[in-house]
Structures are given as structure tokens and as C-alpha cells.
Amino acid sequence: MADYFVQNSVAVIQLNNPPVNSLGSKVRTAIYENVQKANRDPAVKGVVLVGKGRNFCAGADIKEFDGGNKGAWITDIGTYMDNMRKPVVAAIEGVALGGGLEVAMFCHYRIATSSARVGQPEVAIGLIPGGGGTVRLPRAVGLKNALDIIVTGRHVSAGAAAKMGLINKIVSGNILEEGIKFALSKAHIDTSIVCLRNRSVDIGNIDQIAEAEMARVKNKYRGFMAPVFCVKAVVENCRLPYEKAIDNENKIFMDLRSSNQSKALRYAFFAERQISRWELPSGGNYKTTKPMPVRTAGVIGAGTMGGGIALCLITSGIPCVLVEQNKEFLDKGLELMKSQLMMTVKLGKMTSDQAMKCWDTLKPSVLLEDMKTVDLVIEAVFEDLKLKRDIFEKLDKICKPETLLCTNTSTLDIDSIATATKRQDKVVGTHFFAPSYIMKLLENIYGTHTSAETVATVMNLGKRIKKVSVLVGSCTGFVANRMSGPYSQEGTFCIEEGSTPAEIDRALKDFGMAMGKYEVQDLSGVDVGYRIRREAARKEGVELTPETRFFRGERNCSLVERLVEKGRLGKKVGKGWYKYDSPSGKVAHVDPEVTEIIEEHCRALGIQRRNIGIKEVMERMQFALINEGFKILEEGKCRMAEEIDVIWLYGFAWPRYMGGPMYFASQVGLKKIYERVCYYHKKYPYSYHWVPSSLLAKLSESGLPLSQWGEAARGSKL
């Protein structure tokens, strides 16, 4: 777990715990024992800590958190190093994160390659640094820098860390050899002079800094405990003597570690890794199937969605052919794409030269025939089954036999599109979320005949373009929009019954959602859901009017139709559920006209409005989507609850510290949720989404843990 050898009178302790040298109990104990061994050896003049492989250390082994502390703790190692008179050098390559950075800060010196990154990302799993980070980092970089690094959890480049005073030297040669040379050069220096323990922090204006940072954190991270405690710990520990500061940090760390928020965040951390282990019902999985190479790709449609997808491809090193139906639409799309690319440059995520090199790999065209050489095509036209089938029929004749045909549909059946081709095994859904260049979720959807190789390819493509890919089965709305339907419907039913869009949005944001439901609808376009519902009705031969009350046995709120007919299409026209100063305006204002539309609508349908509490609103919205989630598991459209939760974390900004809707359900209690679903089913029998999931019923009785839900859904446990 940590190799030991002596080279040129310098003891080398090499962390050896692949793939990222995480600080499990055996690694920590090995470091502790080897540091003592080096200190006792009179022939050793200095010590170098280095990682084996490409990383110094990516932090603690999170799997151990629920089992208590075992072996030497980081601060035990640090206390011993503080008293050593031989220089200890951390030689950092790759990353030094969390506990890895804390170990490095206990060393007397830190050197790093220019590409190295450091950070304290514990906040991402609901914690503060627990190995001296809140005590030592302010001593190394100052109070303001320490607060920024610890509260945000961001990674800091070696160059930036050197400017702050955290890194002593940036090196360009072999990191181990440079570490040995550096240790020998410091062998004559009194280590107590450079030990961070003995360094003070300037706390002259600490009250002002603390007050401003706490106010910012409480506003930005509403409901999230860890950022607040990060500020609290750093500020308190700057005021306390060293030993008391370490004890204070440990107490806060342990309290947070046992909190529900940290447990939920750790669940989300592992869920994100679990979903990559995909498996098809028909056979084939992530272990046994290799993806086909994608050297070039094509995108059909240069609108907001298609242009964003093309940007994802070219900025990830995949040349792209972008086809639009005419030059006018193509030029408009290219203009938007270029502005988005320049914004990436402005934000410092790439240089101008890099952006131009990416742009040069884009081939705009108005000819579908230009798709003849690409390895994969993503169609991104609007939701019209006939149009998509026509395009796929043409692509089937134009493209190479091995080319994959992907559809960026959010609701349409994959098999219905695939039957337009003679390569149904190579047809798959790739549902990007708007804005596609920014949003990280990619919902990949397999059809009846989609091959394992096709799935492996699009899952790997998602990884290449830096998306979080989740594999689901084909059904109306797939997982994301299928669950969003009941959630949205219940919210709008509550508006019919007496609530307001602003009240619901405020409650959702207080719960932890980044935006309210109706703010999101305004942003994406009120008419988007309107068109989807119209298409679904058209397929079933139903003519929708503002008075339409029943569709597929459900009570469907027609408020959206009324808004669209009034020209309230959302933020793009300056008015939707709210009004805006302009289409680019950031503030959503309550509009009396919307109140009038709601009241007129209710009068026309004979709905008697009442005072409806926010508790009821939240329960109805959340439990409706959770019940639908269990139906999805029951039908095998997802294999595990983690897939649903990751979709909601990344697709709908469900608060990460709540773990996702299915994890949230386990915290509320399945028995309670099942009973309330039954209650609402009896109260609202016309709403199909309140029909209780049989899987939810069985699980509420069996008490099976979250980890077995996927197995239960496949019938192996119930």
C-alpha cells in the first residue's frame, strides 16, 4: 500500500493503492510506519512522499466512512512529521485532493509538476476537511483563499497554488528525481521554520470576511449544511490554538459524517459510478462489449439543441458534419454556436487558438449526402415522428453500413423510428438536455433490436464528450420526461385548486431545487410541453382544446394551452408563467394577467379553488414522481434506483444532498409513501399516475434496502 526504499540518502515513501492512491486505513498506516522508519535511520537525510502512477493521492477511501476510523489517521501522521528534523517533501503529480492534500500540507515542503491540481473537495460529499485541512490551509494560503478552496471544493492548478504559497516549487523533470534533489537541498534547514503548524494566520479583518462569506454561502447553497460548516470551521480554527483547532475540526467532521446529507451525497457519489456498469436485458454488458471507434460524427439540425451537440463533439476532439435544411437556418445556427464557443474562451475554459482549432473541425452543410463518411449521426430535429422516420430512411441509404443512427428524441418510441431503416440494431436514442452544450446528462435509450455494441459506443461517446450517461429502456417519455410528467401535472393541478406558480417555485427552491418548476418551463419554452402533448394526442386521435379535461384516462390540466394561446411562450418572448423585463432578463415577476388566466380557467371548468398548503403541494409533486419511478423499475426500464436518481440529479437539478428522488423515498419511508399514494389515488381516481406501483407496494411491506431495489424490480427478491 506504500512502498519504501532509500535513494541517494533520501527515503522514498511511494503511495501504491491504484488507481488513484486513495488513503485507505492500510495506506495511512503504511505511511505512518515508513515515516518513523525513515526518521530512525541515521543514513537518511530527507524523505519524499510520492504517488505511484499518475497521481499523488485523490483523497480518502469513502467506502471506509461508515465503518469508523481504523489505523493511523492523517493527523497522527502529521503530528509525527511536525516533530521531525529531517525535511519531508510531498512530490505531487496528477492530483492531491482532500486527504491527499492534507498529507502534503503536513510535509515540510511541496513541489509539483505544472499539470498537477490540488484541492479540498470534501464539501461535495457533505463534509469539511477532516485531516487538518481547515487548520493548515489558511496558514498556507491565507483566510480568503482557504475559504474559497474549501467552500467550493474546486481544484486549483499547481501554478495558482504556487502563487498562493501552497506549492514551494514547480518542476518539469521526473517528479521523484526532482523530489529527491529538493529534499537534499533542504537537509540543512531547521524544519520547524517551515512547518505550517508554526505559521500564523492574519485575522485582522476576520469578522468582516466571515460575515460576508457566510451570507454568500447561505444564499447560494440554500439548505446545504456542509458549505456553512466549512466557513464556520475555517473561521473558528483560525482563532483557536493549533491543538484545539484540530479537535474542533474533528468534532465538526464526525458530526457531518453521520448526517443524512453526507450519507445522501456519498450515495450519489457511488451511484454515479454504478450507472456506468450497464447491462442489456437481451445480453451484453459493459464488461463484455467493446465500443466501435467514432472518428467522425454528424449532427442533423443546427438549432439550439443540434448546435449544442455539435459543439460538444468538436470541443471533445471529434470532427463533426453539421447539416441544416437551408443556408439561412444554418448560418443562424453557426452564429449562435460561435458565440457559445467564444463564451467558453471568455470563461477561461479554453484559449482562442484552441477554440479556432475546434471550429476548423466543423463542416457545415445543407446536403444530407455529406453524412456518407461519418461513423455516427445524431438527428436533432423537432419532435415529429414522421419527420424523424423520413430522415432515418434517407440516412439508412446514405451512410456507411456500420454507421450508428442516433435520435435526440425526448419522448418518441425508438422502435417506431428504427423500423424506417434496415439497421435496427444500430439505431439508439441519445437524449441530450437543454442547453445541450452545458447540461451534463445524456439519457441513452435502447430499442428492442439495439445491439450491445451500439449501446457500448454511445455510452463511451458520452464519456468522451464529458457527459454523465445513463442507459434506459424505450417507453413514452423514457425515464426523465416520464417521471417529470406526473410531477409537473400535480404542480399545475395544485395551481388549479388554489396555489400559485410563485408559491410552488418558492417551495421547490426552499427544498433545494436550483430553479422552480415554472421558472424552468419559462426558460425551456411553455410551448415545448404543449407541442409534445399535442403530438401524443394526435397519435391517439384526440383533439385538444382549452376545455379538454380527459386524455388517456387522466385529468390533464389545460392551463398550458391557455398560456400558449395568449402568446405566453416563456422567457424567449418575455412572458410565460411570469413576465420578464426582456427575453434576456434574469428576474421573474409575478404577472396579474396569469392570475386572471388561472381564475378564468377555473371558472370555465367549475373548479372551486381553496387554500392549499405547501406541504400538500410538495407531497403530491414528489410522491407522484416517486410512484412513477417505481413503475419504471417494475417494468425494467431501469435496472437500479441509482439510474433514476442520477437522471434527476443531472437532468433536473434535484438537490444532491437529498440523494435523488428514489433515495429520498427511502428516507421518508416506503410505507408512508405507499399509503399516501393510495390516499391520492382514491381522492383523484382520474389521474393514472396515482395508480400505486405494485413494486412500491411489495417493497413497503418487505423492507428491502435501497441496494436491492434493482434486483427486486427484476423479480429476483420478491
WOZI-V407549 format. One record per pair of residues at least 6 apart in sequence whose ideal C-beta (glycine too) atoms are under 6 Angstrom apart, sorted by sequence separation. I is the first residue (numbers start at 1). GAP is how many residues later the second one is. If there is no record, write none. Layout:
i-><I | I>
gap-><GAP | GAP>
This chain:
i-><15 | 38 | 51 | 104 | 128 | 161 | 221 | 256 | 279 | 314 | 324 | 344 | 371 | 381 | 418 | 433 | 472 | 570 | 574 | 632 | 638 | 648 | 654 | 658 | 684 | 711 | 712 | 5 | 81 | 122 | 171 | 299 | 313 | 345 | 462 | 472 | 509 | 537 | 568 | 602 | 649 | 96 | 138 | 162 | 237 | 278 | 433 | 508 | 568 | 574 | 665 | 704 | 4 | 38 | 120 | 137 | 158 | 277 | 418 | 446 | 542 | 571 | 574 | 681 | 708 | 17 | 217 | 299 | 310 | 345 | 395 | 407 | 459 | 548 | 578 | 579 | 680 | 2 | 3 | 217 | 237 | 299 | 505 | 572 | 578 | 649 | 158 | 236 | 237 | 310 | 379 | 431 | 546 | 571 | 579 | 648 | 2 | 3 | 120 | 392 | 491 | 505 | 648 | 90 | 217 | 341 | 430 | 444 | 505 | 678 | 414 | 546 | 629 | 645 | 677 | 1 | 233 | 297 | 429 | 546 | 90 | 101 | 214 | 501 | 645 | 213 | 377 | 644 | 645 | 88 | 145 | 233 | 88 | 89 | 90 | 91 | 92 | 93 | 302 | 409 | 442 | 698 | 13 | 87 | 297 | 405 | 410 | 641 | 95 | 96 | 97 | 302 | 404 | 405 | 406 | 407 | 408 | 428 | 674 | 93 | 98 | 141 | 229 | 296 | 297 | 298 | 299 | 300 | 674 | 92 | 97 | 98 | 141 | 406 | 408 | 425 | 1 | 2 | 74 | 81 | 140 | 141 | 210 | 392 | 396 | 424 | 442 | 444 | 1 | 140 | 307 | 311 | 368 | 372 | 396 | 425 | 428 | 491 | 674 | 11 | 371 | 385 | 393 | 440 | 441 | 442 | 443 | 444 | 445 | 447 | 2 | 74 | 78 | 302 | 371 | 376 | 377 | 378 | 379 | 380 | 389 | 392 | 426 | 430 | 440 | 1 | 2 | 102 | 120 | 124 | 307 | 369 | 388 | 392 | 418 | 445 | 670 | 671 | 4 | 21 | 102 | 120 | 123 | 307 | 334 | 378 | 428 | 530 | 670 | 102 | 105 | 302 | 389 | 414 | 529 | 2 | 99 | 121 | 415 | 11 | 414 | 415 | 445 | 629 | 21 | 330 | 530 | 20 | 203 | 443 | 562 | 626 | 9 | 10 | 11 | 12 | 13 | 14 | 15 | 16 | 21 | 22 | 56 | 119 | 225 | 330 | 625 | 23 | 24 | 56 | 58 | 119 | 201 | 443 | 526 | 527 | 10 | 14 | 20 | 56 | 59 | 60 | 117 | 118 | 22 | 55 | 57 | 58 | 59 | 60 | 327 | 562 | 626 | 32 | 46 | 54 | 55 | 56 | 59 | 117 | 326 | 666 | 46 | 47 | 48 | 49 | 50 | 59 | 15 | 29 | 116 | 319 | 320 | 321 | 322 | 323 | 527 | 559 | 28 | 29 | 48 | 57 | 118 | 315 | 526 | 28 | 56 | 114 | 314 | 525 | 526 | 25 | 32 | 39 | 197 | 323 | 525 | 25 | 31 | 112 | 314 | 314 | 522 | 523 | 321 | 522 | 404 | 526 | 623 | 627 | 378 | 321 | 404 | 623 | 78 | 522 | 623 | 112 | 522 | 75 | 114 | 140 | 522 | 74 | 75 | 110 | 139 | 110 | 111 | 109 | 518 | 634 | 111 | 136 | 139 | 414 | 413 | 496 | 628 | 634 | 113 | 139 | 631 | 633 | 138 | 630 | 493 | 492 | 624 | 630 | 143 | 147 | 411 | 627 | 630 | 492 | 641 | 309 | 519 | 411 | 640 | 111 | 309 | 410 | 639 | 298 | 306 | 305 | 23 | 151 | 298 | 501 | 297 | 296 | 151 | 296 | 297 | 298 | 299 | 300 | 301 | 634 | 150 | 295 | 301 | 633 | 294 | 299 | 93 | 294 | 108 | 91 | 150 | 108 | 147 | 91 | 146 | 502 | 89 | 434 | 105 | 89 | 89 | 143 | 87 | 340 | 87 | 134 | 126 | 134 | 138 | 128 | 128 | 135 | 123 | 134 | 87 | 123 | 128 | 85 | 496 | 123 | 507 | 135 | 135 | 496 | 498 | 507 | 498 | 82 | 498 | 499 | 504 | 135 | 498 | 82 | 134 | 497 | 494 | 499 | 411 | 130 | 309 | 494 | 128 | 128 | 312 | 50 | 311 | 308 | 309 | 308 | 50 | 127 | 308 | 126 | 490 | 491 | 48 | 305 | 490 | 555 | 48 | 555 | 554 | 487 | 490 | 554 | 48 | 126 | 127 | 553 | 126 | 46 | 487 | 486 | 487 | 126 | 486 | 514 | 125 | 513 | 46 | 125 | 45 | 483 | 486 | 512 | 125 | 483 | 483 | 316 | 316 | 383 | 383 | 312 | 479 | 292 | 475 | 289 | 289 | 473 | 291 | 292 | 472 | 291 | 472 | 289 | 294 | 480 | 284 | 479 | 291 | 10 | 75 | 480 | 8 | 280 | 7 | 10 | 470 | 470 | 470 | 468 | 278 | 275 | 486 | 62 | 441 | 440 | 441 | 433 | 223 | 275 | 274 | 275 | 271 | 275 | 271 | 272 | 271 | 268 | 265 | 268 | 265 | 267 | 264 | 264 | 264 | 261 | 267 | 264 | 224>
gap-><6 | 6 | 6 | 6 | 6 | 6 | 6 | 6 | 6 | 6 | 6 | 6 | 6 | 6 | 6 | 6 | 6 | 6 | 6 | 6 | 6 | 6 | 6 | 6 | 6 | 6 | 6 | 7 | 7 | 7 | 7 | 7 | 7 | 7 | 7 | 7 | 7 | 7 | 7 | 7 | 7 | 8 | 8 | 8 | 8 | 8 | 8 | 8 | 8 | 8 | 8 | 8 | 9 | 9 | 9 | 9 | 9 | 9 | 9 | 9 | 9 | 9 | 9 | 9 | 9 | 10 | 10 | 10 | 10 | 10 | 10 | 10 | 10 | 10 | 10 | 10 | 10 | 11 | 11 | 11 | 11 | 11 | 11 | 11 | 11 | 11 | 12 | 12 | 12 | 12 | 12 | 12 | 12 | 12 | 12 | 12 | 13 | 13 | 13 | 13 | 13 | 13 | 13 | 14 | 14 | 14 | 14 | 14 | 14 | 14 | 15 | 15 | 15 | 15 | 15 | 16 | 16 | 16 | 16 | 16 | 17 | 17 | 17 | 17 | 17 | 18 | 18 | 18 | 18 | 19 | 19 | 19 | 20 | 20 | 20 | 20 | 20 | 20 | 20 | 20 | 20 | 20 | 21 | 21 | 21 | 21 | 21 | 21 | 22 | 22 | 22 | 22 | 22 | 22 | 22 | 22 | 22 | 22 | 22 | 23 | 23 | 23 | 23 | 23 | 23 | 23 | 23 | 23 | 23 | 24 | 24 | 24 | 24 | 24 | 24 | 24 | 25 | 25 | 25 | 25 | 25 | 25 | 25 | 25 | 25 | 25 | 25 | 25 | 26 | 26 | 26 | 26 | 26 | 26 | 26 | 26 | 26 | 26 | 26 | 27 | 27 | 27 | 27 | 27 | 27 | 27 | 27 | 27 | 27 | 27 | 28 | 28 | 28 | 28 | 28 | 28 | 28 | 28 | 28 | 28 | 28 | 28 | 28 | 28 | 28 | 29 | 29 | 29 | 29 | 29 | 29 | 29 | 29 | 29 | 29 | 29 | 29 | 29 | 30 | 30 | 30 | 30 | 30 | 30 | 30 | 30 | 30 | 30 | 30 | 31 | 31 | 31 | 31 | 31 | 31 | 32 | 32 | 32 | 32 | 33 | 33 | 33 | 33 | 33 | 34 | 34 | 34 | 35 | 35 | 35 | 35 | 35 | 36 | 36 | 36 | 36 | 36 | 36 | 36 | 36 | 36 | 36 | 36 | 36 | 36 | 36 | 36 | 37 | 37 | 37 | 37 | 37 | 37 | 37 | 37 | 37 | 38 | 38 | 38 | 38 | 38 | 38 | 38 | 38 | 39 | 39 | 39 | 39 | 39 | 39 | 39 | 39 | 39 | 40 | 40 | 40 | 40 | 40 | 40 | 40 | 40 | 40 | 41 | 41 | 41 | 41 | 41 | 41 | 42 | 42 | 42 | 42 | 42 | 42 | 42 | 42 | 42 | 42 | 43 | 43 | 43 | 43 | 43 | 43 | 43 | 44 | 44 | 44 | 44 | 44 | 44 | 45 | 45 | 45 | 45 | 45 | 45 | 46 | 46 | 46 | 47 | 48 | 48 | 48 | 49 | 49 | 50 | 50 | 50 | 50 | 52 | 53 | 53 | 53 | 54 | 54 | 54 | 55 | 55 | 56 | 56 | 56 | 56 | 57 | 57 | 57 | 57 | 58 | 58 | 59 | 59 | 59 | 60 | 60 | 60 | 60 | 61 | 61 | 61 | 61 | 62 | 62 | 62 | 62 | 63 | 63 | 64 | 65 | 65 | 65 | 66 | 66 | 66 | 66 | 66 | 67 | 68 | 69 | 69 | 70 | 70 | 71 | 71 | 71 | 71 | 73 | 74 | 75 | 76 | 76 | 76 | 76 | 77 | 78 | 79 | 79 | 79 | 79 | 79 | 79 | 79 | 79 | 80 | 80 | 80 | 80 | 81 | 81 | 82 | 82 | 83 | 84 | 84 | 86 | 87 | 88 | 88 | 88 | 90 | 90 | 91 | 93 | 94 | 95 | 96 | 97 | 99 | 99 | 100 | 100 | 100 | 101 | 102 | 102 | 103 | 103 | 104 | 104 | 105 | 106 | 106 | 107 | 107 | 110 | 111 | 111 | 111 | 111 | 112 | 113 | 113 | 113 | 113 | 114 | 114 | 115 | 115 | 115 | 118 | 118 | 121 | 123 | 123 | 123 | 124 | 125 | 125 | 126 | 126 | 127 | 127 | 128 | 129 | 129 | 129 | 130 | 130 | 130 | 131 | 131 | 131 | 131 | 132 | 132 | 133 | 134 | 134 | 134 | 135 | 135 | 135 | 135 | 136 | 137 | 137 | 138 | 138 | 139 | 139 | 139 | 140 | 140 | 141 | 141 | 142 | 142 | 142 | 143 | 144 | 145 | 146 | 148 | 149 | 149 | 152 | 153 | 153 | 161 | 162 | 163 | 164 | 164 | 165 | 165 | 165 | 166 | 166 | 167 | 167 | 167 | 168 | 168 | 169 | 170 | 171 | 171 | 172 | 172 | 173 | 173 | 173 | 176 | 177 | 182 | 193 | 195 | 203 | 204 | 209 | 210 | 210 | 218 | 289 | 367 | 368 | 368 | 371 | 371 | 374 | 374 | 375 | 388 | 391 | 391 | 392 | 392 | 393 | 394 | 395 | 396 | 396 | 399 | 433>
